[in-house]
Amino acid sequence: MDRVPPETIPAHIRPMNFAGIEVILELLQCLRGFYTGVDMDSLLVLMCVSDATMRPFVLDPNTPPEIICAARPPDELRGSLSRLLIAERTGLPRETVRRKVNELCSSGHLLIDGDDRVRVAQALYDPRAWAAIERGHGAVLRYLDRLEAFAIDPRAVARALPPD
């Protein structure tokens, strides 16, 4: 049965959608500026693996500040994940993930550990990475400014959402 669309939508929906698209596109450009020559599927794999690599120690409240600021944190603190989990998290086919991981390993962006799990190569010591990250942060701030210009409080909208 087809749903009949409403006559109107909530006032914050279209502006938030527009601002969200803007920030995603800008963040992708920041990534492509650092990972030159890397296609979109590979960027998705890289972001998934980067998240899994940093998550264990960045979110641990017991991680000492010197580890957070270390140019190369110890591998035993860094996370990793399987190719299957990359496929599940990204929605990419397993064969695509296998091929992209192999390409990203060959280009030095990813590493395979002794347990055949994938982690991102350490690159945050590179000032080009700093610049890309700072540009990405600027994109997020512009997103918030855009919402403010539309008189939208993103925290109020998020608080009104039902729990997952």
N, C-alpha and C positions, 0 to 999 in steps of 0.2 A: 504494500500500500504506500503510495506516494504521500509525503508530508506536504501540507500546504504551508508555504513560507509566510512568516508574519509580515504585516505591513511595515513595521519598523524593527530596528535592532537597537540594543542598548547604545547610548551615545559614545561610550568609550571603546567599543569593539573595533570600528573601522580605523580610528586613529592609532590604537594600540597595534593593530595588524600592520598598518603602514610603517609605523616606527619600528616594529619588530623586524619587518622585511629589510628596512634600511640598515639596521644594526647587523643583521646576519650577513648581508652582502658586504658591508664594510669590514666585518671581522674576517670574512673569507678573503677579501683583498689583502688584509694584513698578513694572513697566513701565506697566501700565494707570493707576497713580496719576500717572505723569508724562505719558503720552500719553492724556489723558482723551478719551473719545469715539471712540477708535480700536479697530476690531474686531480679532479674532485674526489673520486673514489679513494685515491691514495691519501688525500687530506683527511677524509673521514676516518680512515684506518689510523692515520697518525694521531688524530685528536683522541680517538678511543684508547689507543695504546698510551698516549701521554697522560691521560686521566688515570688510567690504571697504574702507571708507573709512579706518579707523584702522590696519589691519594693516600697510601698507607702512612707516609711520614708527614705530609703537609697537614693532614687533618688530625694527626695524633697530638693532643694537647701536651704530651710529655716530650715531644721532639724539641731538643735544645735549639735555640736561635742560631747557633753556629752551624747546625746541620741545614737549616732552612737557607742560610746565606752561603753555604759551601758551594764553590763552583762545580764540584763533582761529589755529590753525596754518596756514601758507601752503597754499593749494590745490594748488600744484605738488608738495607732499609727500603730499597725501592721495590715497587710491585712489578708484576708481570701478568700476562694472561695468555690463554691458549688461542689458537686461530679460530677454533669453534666458538669461543666466547666472543671474539671480535665479530664474527659473522652474526651471532645472535644480537649483539648490542647495536650493530650498525644496520642490520637488515640486508647486508650485501650477501650474495651467494658465496658459499664456502670456497668454491673454486676461484672466484674473484679475489677473495681475501687471501687465499694461498698465493696467488700470482702477485698481488700487490705487496704482500709481506716480503716475498722473495725479491721483488724489485726494490723495495725500500731498504732491505738489508744490503743489497748490492750497492746502493747509492750511499750507504752509511747512515741512513736516518733511523733504522731500527736494528736491534740486535736479538739474537736467539740465545737464551741462556742454556745451561747444562741440562735443564729439565724440558727442553724443547718448547719453552714458553717465550713470549715476545715482550720486549720492553723497548722504550725509546732510547736512542743514543743520547748521551748527555751533550746538550748544546747551549744551555743557558749561560755559559761563560762567554758566549759570543755577543759582542755589543750589537750586532745586527738583530739578534733575538730580542735583546732589550728594547730596541727601537720598535720592532714589530709588536711586542707586548704593550709598550706604552701607547702606540697608535691604536691598538685594540681597546685599551682602557679609555682612550679618548672617544672611541666609537660608543662605548657603553655610556659615558657621560653625556654625549650628544643625544643618545636614546632617551635618557632621563630628562634632558632639557626639552626634547621634543614633546614628551608626555606632559611636562609642566606647561609648555606653551598651549597645549590642548586642555589645560586645567584638569589633568588626570593624575591622581595620586596612586602610583603603582602598588604601594604597600596596602592601601585601603582596598584596592581591587583584589589583591592576593589574599587578604584577610577574609574577604567575603566568599572566597571559593570554598566549596565543600571539600572535606578531606579526601585524599585518594583512596 
